[in-house]
């Protein structure tokens, strides 16, 4: 949770929903540096293996060792 939103992270990126009624808050978002599944140069985005949300930022780890961090949008 971040403020009045529930955040979900998956292979498609970040999705936010309002806590009040569960409606999507914006569109699904991916971030620069998000790895591609199986290390390919083209393909589906990889699924994060670990998610940490702290101090207005999120931190994701991926199976290939990539760590991605960014401010919560």
N, CA, C and O atoms as a Tinker XYZ file with bonds, in Angstrom:
   292  protein
     1  N      0.845000   -1.167000    0.000000    73     2
     2  CA     0.000000    0.000000    0.000000    64     1     3
     3  C      0.891000    1.230000    0.000000    63     2     4     5
     4  O      1.948000    1.270000    0.630000    81     3
     5  N      0.431000    2.213000   -0.718000    73     3     6
     6  CA     1.133000    3.492000   -0.777000    64     5     7
     7  C      0.083000    4.592000   -0.700000    63     6     8     9
     8  O     -0.629000    4.853000   -1.669000    81     7
     9  N     -0.005000    5.227000    0.448000    73     7    10
    10  CA    -1.017000    6.264000    0.616000    64     9    11
    11  C     -2.411000    5.662000    0.528000    63    10    12    13
    12  O     -2.765000    4.776000    1.306000    81    11
    13  N     -3.193000    6.146000   -0.419000    73    11    14
    14  CA    -4.564000    5.656000   -0.589000    64    13    15
    15  C     -4.674000    4.680000   -1.758000    63    14    16    17
    16  O     -5.746000    4.519000   -2.341000    81    15
    17  N     -3.541000    4.019000   -2.102000    73    15    18
    18  CA    -3.527000    3.090000   -3.236000    64    17    19
    19  C     -2.937000    1.741000   -2.856000    63    18    20    21
    20  O     -2.077000    1.646000   -1.980000    81    19
    21  N     -3.408000    0.711000   -3.525000    73    19    22
    22  CA    -2.829000   -0.618000   -3.451000    64    21    23
    23  C     -2.004000   -0.802000   -4.709000    63    22    24    25
    24  O     -2.508000   -0.610000   -5.816000    81    23
    25  N     -0.747000   -1.169000   -4.554000    73    23    26
    26  CA     0.143000   -1.367000   -5.699000    64    25    27
    27  C      0.354000   -2.854000   -5.909000    63    26    28    29
    28  O      0.551000   -3.601000   -4.950000    81    27
    29  N      0.314000   -3.287000   -7.171000    73    27    30
    30  CA     0.650000   -4.664000   -7.507000    64    29    31
    31  C      1.783000   -4.641000   -8.518000    63    30    32    33
    32  O      1.822000   -3.788000   -9.405000    81    31
    33  N      2.692000   -5.572000   -8.379000    73    31    34
    34  CA     3.828000   -5.685000   -9.284000    64    33    35
    35  C      3.791000   -7.069000   -9.898000    63    34    36    37
    36  O      3.586000   -8.061000   -9.199000    81    35
    37  N      3.989000   -7.134000  -11.197000    73    35    38
    38  CA     4.035000   -8.407000  -11.900000    64    37    39
    39  C      4.812000   -8.252000  -13.186000    63    38    40    41
    40  O      5.432000   -7.216000  -13.423000    81    39
    41  N      4.780000   -9.281000  -14.020000    73    39    42
    42  CA     5.522000   -9.241000  -15.279000    64    41    43
    43  C      5.052000   -8.095000  -16.170000    63    42    44    45
    44  O      5.821000   -7.600000  -16.994000    81    43
    45  N      3.817000   -7.674000  -16.017000    73    43    46
    46  CA     3.300000   -6.564000  -16.814000    64    45    47
    47  C      3.713000   -5.202000  -16.294000    63    46    48    49
    48  O      3.476000   -4.193000  -16.958000    81    47
    49  N      4.328000   -5.149000  -15.115000    73    47    50
    50  CA     4.750000   -3.881000  -14.543000    64    49    51
    51  C      4.000000   -3.564000  -13.265000    63    50    52    53
    52  O      3.583000   -4.461000  -12.533000    81    51
    53  N      3.836000   -2.293000  -13.012000    73    51    54
    54  CA     3.181000   -1.786000  -11.806000    64    53    55
    55  C      1.745000   -1.414000  -12.129000    63    54    56    57
    56  O      1.472000   -0.764000  -13.139000    81    55
    57  N      0.832000   -1.832000  -11.262000    73    55    58
    58  CA    -0.564000   -1.397000  -11.369000    64    57    59
    59  C     -0.980000   -0.828000  -10.024000    63    58    60    61
    60  O     -0.584000   -1.337000   -8.976000    81    59
    61  N     -1.778000    0.227000  -10.060000    73    59    62
    62  CA    -2.253000    0.856000   -8.829000    64    61    63
    63  C     -3.777000    0.849000   -8.819000    63    62    64    65
    64  O     -4.414000    1.042000   -9.855000    81    63
    65  N     -4.355000    0.625000   -7.644000    73    63    66
    66  CA    -5.799000    0.615000   -7.456000    64    65    67
    67  C     -6.137000    1.478000   -6.255000    63    66    68    69
    68  O     -5.383000    1.509000   -5.282000    81    67
    69  N     -7.266000    2.183000   -6.311000    73    67    70
    70  CA    -7.684000    2.984000   -5.164000    64    69    71
    71  C     -8.195000    2.066000   -4.066000    63    70    72    73
    72  O     -8.847000    1.061000   -4.353000    81    71
    73  N     -7.909000    2.399000   -2.815000    73    71    74
    74  CA    -8.395000    1.603000   -1.695000    64    73    75
    75  C     -9.887000    1.798000   -1.485000    63    74    76    77
    76  O    -10.574000    0.906000   -0.987000    81    75
    77  N    -10.383000    2.964000   -1.866000    73    75    78
    78  CA   -11.791000    3.280000   -1.638000    64    77    79
    79  C    -12.722000    2.301000   -2.332000    63    78    80    81
    80  O    -13.647000    1.778000   -1.711000    81    79
    81  N    -12.485000    2.045000   -3.631000    73    79    82
    82  CA   -13.401000    1.174000   -4.362000    64    81    83
    83  C    -12.718000    0.180000   -5.299000    63    82    84    85
    84  O    -13.395000   -0.537000   -6.036000    81    83
    85  N    -11.384000    0.128000   -5.279000    73    83    86
    86  CA   -10.651000   -0.848000   -6.067000    64    85    87
    87  C    -10.521000   -0.551000   -7.546000    63    86    88    89
    88  O    -10.092000   -1.412000   -8.315000    81    87
    89  N    -10.887000    0.665000   -7.959000    73    87    90
    90  CA   -10.766000    0.985000   -9.376000    64    89    91
    91  C     -9.306000    1.234000   -9.741000    63    90    92    93
    92  O     -8.541000    1.766000   -8.936000    81    91
    93  N     -8.923000    0.848000  -10.958000    73    91    94
    94  CA    -7.549000    1.114000  -11.390000    64    93    95
    95  C     -7.234000    2.603000  -11.360000    63    94    96    97
    96  O     -8.059000    3.432000  -11.745000    81    95
    97  N     -6.048000    2.927000  -10.905000    73    95    98
    98  CA    -5.598000    4.313000  -10.817000    64    97    99
    99  C     -4.491000    4.498000  -11.844000    63    98   100   101
   100  O     -3.318000    4.286000  -11.536000    81    99
   101  N     -4.848000    4.886000  -13.047000    73    99   102
   102  CA    -3.870000    5.020000  -14.118000    64   101   103
   103  C     -3.709000    3.709000  -14.859000    63   102   104   105
   104  O     -4.459000    2.758000  -14.638000    81   103
   105  N     -2.730000    3.668000  -15.736000    73   103   106
   106  CA    -2.512000    2.470000  -16.539000    64   105   107
   107  C     -1.325000    1.679000  -15.996000    63   106   108   109
   108  O     -0.556000    2.172000  -15.172000    81   107
   109  N     -1.194000    0.451000  -16.471000    73   107   110
   110  CA    -0.070000   -0.382000  -16.078000    64   109   111
   111  C      1.224000    0.269000  -16.550000    63   110   112   113
   112  O      1.296000    0.766000  -17.673000    81   111
   113  N      2.230000    0.269000  -15.707000    73   111   114
   114  CA     3.467000    0.979000  -15.996000    64   113   115
   115  C      4.667000    0.051000  -15.860000    63   114   116   117
   116  O      4.778000   -0.688000  -14.882000    81   115
   117  N      5.559000    0.089000  -16.834000    73   115   118
   118  CA     6.858000   -0.567000  -16.680000    64   117   119
   119  C      7.905000    0.529000  -16.582000    63   118   120   121
   120  O      7.628000    1.690000  -16.885000    81   119
   121  N      9.091000    0.166000  -16.166000    73   119   122
   122  CA    10.134000    1.144000  -15.918000    64   121   123
   123  C     11.381000    0.796000  -16.707000    63   122   124   125
   124  O     11.643000   -0.372000  -16.994000    81   123
   125  N     12.139000    1.806000  -17.049000    73   123   126
   126  CA    13.407000    1.606000  -17.748000    64   125   127
   127  C     14.290000    0.683000  -16.925000    63   126   128   129
   128  O     14.427000    0.861000  -15.714000    81   127
   129  N     14.880000   -0.289000  -17.572000    73   127   130
   130  CA    15.723000   -1.248000  -16.880000    64   129   131
   131  C     15.003000   -2.520000  -16.486000    63   130   132   133
   132  O     15.632000   -3.440000  -15.962000    81   131
   133  N     13.673000   -2.602000  -16.728000    73   131   134
   134  CA    12.907000   -3.796000  -16.385000    64   133   135
   135  C     13.393000   -4.923000  -17.294000    63   134   136   137
   136  O     13.297000   -4.800000  -18.515000    81   135
   137  N     13.908000   -6.009000  -16.740000    73   135   138
   138  CA    14.494000   -7.048000  -17.589000    64   137   139
   139  C     13.441000   -7.831000  -18.385000    63   138   140   141
   140  O     12.263000   -7.873000  -18.033000    81   139
   141  N     13.912000   -8.438000  -19.458000    73   139   142
   142  CA    13.081000   -9.291000  -20.302000    64   141   143
   143  C     13.246000  -10.734000  -19.822000    63   142   144   145
   144  O     14.337000  -11.143000  -19.426000    81   143
   145  N     12.171000  -11.488000  -19.860000    73   143   146
   146  CA    12.178000  -12.883000  -19.428000    64   145   147
   147  C     13.264000  -13.679000  -20.147000    63   146   148   149
   148  O     13.475000  -13.507000  -21.348000    81   147
   149  N     13.934000  -14.527000  -19.429000    73   147   150
   150  CA    14.995000  -15.403000  -19.946000    64   149   151
   151  C     16.184000  -14.641000  -20.518000    63   150   152   153
   152  O     16.966000  -15.225000  -21.269000    81   151
   153  N     16.352000  -13.363000  -20.195000    73   151   154
   154  CA    17.510000  -12.599000  -20.631000    64   153   155
   155  C     17.550000  -12.266000  -22.105000    63   154   156   157
   156  O     18.582000  -11.819000  -22.606000    81   155
   157  N     16.445000  -12.473000  -22.816000    73   155   158
   158  CA    16.400000  -12.165000  -24.247000    64   157   159
   159  C     16.405000  -10.658000  -24.453000    63   158   160   161
   160  O     16.187000   -9.897000  -23.511000    81   159
   161  N     16.656000  -10.228000  -25.689000    73   159   162
   162  CA    16.622000   -8.795000  -25.983000    64   161   163
   163  C     15.221000   -8.343000  -26.378000    63   162   164   165
   164  O     14.914000   -7.152000  -26.318000    81   163
   165  N     14.379000   -9.274000  -26.778000    73   163   166
   166  CA    12.994000   -8.985000  -27.140000    64   165   167
   167  C     12.125000  -10.071000  -26.520000    63   166   168   169
   168  O     12.483000  -11.249000  -26.543000    81   167
   169  N     10.996000   -9.680000  -25.971000    73   167   170
   170  CA    10.102000  -10.686000  -25.394000    64   169   171
   171  C      9.268000  -10.105000  -24.278000    63   170   172   173
   172  O      9.057000   -8.896000  -24.194000    81   171
   173  N      8.804000  -10.986000  -23.432000    73   171   174
   174  CA     7.928000  -10.603000  -22.325000    64   173   175
   175  C      8.739000  -10.083000  -21.146000    63   174   176   177
   176  O      9.824000  -10.593000  -20.865000    81   175
   177  N      8.220000   -9.071000  -20.453000    73   175   178
   178  CA     8.903000   -8.582000  -19.253000    64   177   179
   179  C      8.980000   -9.681000  -18.187000    63   178   180   181
   180  O      8.067000  -10.498000  -18.062000    81   179
   181  N     10.065000   -9.694000  -17.430000    73   179   182
   182  CA    10.270000  -10.692000  -16.380000    64   181   183
   183  C      9.391000  -10.399000  -15.164000    63   182   184   185
   184  O      9.017000   -9.254000  -14.909000    81   183
   185  N      9.077000  -11.447000  -14.429000    73   183   186
   186  CA     8.307000  -11.361000  -13.196000    64   185   187
   187  C      9.265000  -11.035000  -12.049000    63   186   188   189
   188  O     10.272000  -11.726000  -11.898000    81   187
   189  N      8.991000  -10.002000  -11.229000    73   187   190
   190  CA     9.851000   -9.742000  -10.074000    64   189   191
   191  C      9.788000  -10.911000   -9.090000    63   190   192   193
   192  O      8.742000  -11.542000   -8.937000    81   191
   193  N     10.903000  -11.196000   -8.428000    73   191   194
   194  CA    10.915000  -12.262000   -7.427000    64   193   195
   195  C     10.736000  -11.721000   -6.013000    63   194   196   197
   196  O     10.241000  -12.431000   -5.137000    81   195
   197  N     11.134000  -10.471000   -5.781000    73   195   198
   198  CA    10.989000   -9.834000   -4.471000    64   197   199
   199  C     10.576000   -8.381000   -4.669000    63   198   200   201
   200  O     11.055000   -7.705000   -5.579000    81   199
   201  N      9.675000   -7.907000   -3.798000    73   199   202
   202  CA     9.213000   -6.513000   -3.856000    64   201   203
   203  C      9.322000   -5.920000   -2.458000    63   202   204   205
   204  O      8.892000   -6.531000   -1.480000    81   203
   205  N      9.901000   -4.728000   -2.370000    73   203   206
   206  CA     9.971000   -3.983000   -1.117000    64   205   207
   207  C      9.517000   -2.563000   -1.409000    63   206   208   209
   208  O      9.979000   -1.944000   -2.368000    81   207
   209  N      8.624000   -2.053000   -0.596000    73   207   210
   210  CA     8.130000   -0.691000   -0.722000    64   209   211
   211  C      8.479000    0.036000    0.565000    63   210   212   213
   212  O      8.042000   -0.359000    1.646000    81   211
   213  N      9.273000    1.110000    0.448000    73   211   214
   214  CA     9.715000    1.825000    1.639000    64   213   215
   215  C     10.036000    3.272000    1.304000    63   214   216   217
   216  O     10.699000    3.555000    0.306000    81   215
   217  N      9.564000    4.183000    2.139000    73   215   218
   218  CA     9.928000    5.585000    2.028000    64   217   219
   219  C      9.583000    6.236000    0.700000    63   218   220   221
   220  O     10.300000    7.128000    0.246000    81   219
   221  N      8.497000    5.806000    0.071000    73   219   222
   222  CA     8.084000    6.411000   -1.189000    64   221   223
   223  C      8.794000    5.849000   -2.411000    63   222   224   225
   224  O      8.639000    6.372000   -3.514000    81   223
   225  N      9.568000    4.791000   -2.224000    73   223   226
   226  CA    10.256000    4.134000   -3.341000    64   225   227
   227  C      9.946000    2.640000   -3.318000    63   226   228   229
   228  O      9.568000    2.085000   -2.285000    81   227
   229  N     10.112000    2.002000   -4.471000    73   227   230
   230  CA     9.999000    0.551000   -4.497000    64   229   231
   231  C     11.303000   -0.043000   -4.985000    63   230   232   233
   232  O     12.065000    0.588000   -5.719000    81   231
   233  N     11.541000   -1.273000   -4.560000    73   231   234
   234  CA    12.744000   -2.015000   -4.909000    64   233   235
   235  C     12.299000   -3.398000   -5.363000    63   234   236   237
   236  O     11.585000   -4.092000   -4.640000    81   235
   237  N     12.717000   -3.797000   -6.555000    73   235   238
   238  CA    12.353000   -5.097000   -7.102000    64   237   239
   239  C     13.618000   -5.881000   -7.402000    63   238   240   241
   240  O     14.614000   -5.313000   -7.849000    81   239
   241  N     13.582000   -7.180000   -7.160000    73   239   242
   242  CA    14.669000   -8.044000   -7.602000    64   241   243
   243  C     14.102000   -9.021000   -8.626000    63   242   244   245
   244  O     12.915000   -9.347000   -8.605000    81   243
   245  N     14.964000   -9.477000   -9.514000    73   243   246
   246  CA    14.576000  -10.403000  -10.568000    64   245   247
   247  C     15.494000  -11.603000  -10.550000    63   246   248   249
   248  O     16.603000  -11.539000  -10.018000    81   247
   249  N     15.035000  -12.698000  -11.130000    73   247   250
   250  CA    15.784000  -13.952000  -11.129000    64   249   251
   251  C     17.193000  -13.817000  -11.715000    63   250   252   253
   252  O     18.108000  -14.526000  -11.297000    81   251
   253  N     17.368000  -12.913000  -12.677000    73   251   254
   254  CA    18.689000  -12.752000  -13.314000    64   253   255
   255  C     19.649000  -11.890000  -12.499000    63   254   256   257
   256  O     20.767000  -11.626000  -12.941000    81   255
   257  N     19.221000  -11.444000  -11.303000    73   255   258
   258  CA    20.074000  -10.639000  -10.442000    64   257   259
   259  C     19.854000   -9.134000  -10.553000    63   258   260   261
   260  O     20.449000   -8.369000   -9.794000    81   259
   261  N     19.013000   -8.701000  -11.481000    73   259   262
   262  CA    18.701000   -7.284000  -11.620000    64   261   263
   263  C     17.976000   -6.768000  -10.400000    63   262   264   265
   264  O     17.071000   -7.429000   -9.892000    81   263
   265  N     18.356000   -5.601000   -9.923000    73   263   266
   266  CA    17.647000   -4.889000   -8.863000    64   265   267
   267  C     17.179000   -3.575000   -9.478000    63   266   268   269
   268  O     17.981000   -2.816000  -10.022000    81   267
   269  N     15.884000   -3.312000   -9.388000    73   267   270
   270  CA    15.294000   -2.112000   -9.966000    64   269   271
   271  C     14.667000   -1.306000   -8.849000    63   270   272   273
   272  O     13.921000   -1.852000   -8.037000    81   271
   273  N     14.954000   -0.022000   -8.794000    73   271   274
   274  CA    14.335000    0.854000   -7.809000    64   273   275
   275  C     13.879000    2.134000   -8.475000    63   274   276   277
   276  O     14.485000    2.601000   -9.440000    81   275
   277  N     12.808000    2.693000   -7.949000    73   275   278
   278  CA    12.266000    3.942000   -8.491000    64   277   279
   279  C     11.303000    4.520000   -7.472000    63   278   280   281
   280  O     10.820000    3.807000   -6.593000    81   279
   281  N     11.021000    5.822000   -7.589000    73   279   282
   282  CA     9.995000    6.408000   -6.727000    64   281   283
   283  C      8.620000    5.846000   -7.107000    63   282   284   285
   284  O      8.363000    5.549000   -8.273000    81   283
   285  N      7.769000    5.710000   -6.139000    73   283   286
   286  CA     6.394000    5.275000   -6.394000    64   285   287
   287  C      5.695000    6.385000   -7.184000    63   286   288   289
   288  O      5.668000    7.535000   -6.746000    81   287
   289  N      5.129000    6.041000   -8.349000    73   287   290
   290  CA     4.472000    7.090000   -9.156000    64   289   291
   291  C      3.182000    7.574000   -8.534000    63   290   292
   292  O      2.518000    8.449000   -9.091000    81   291
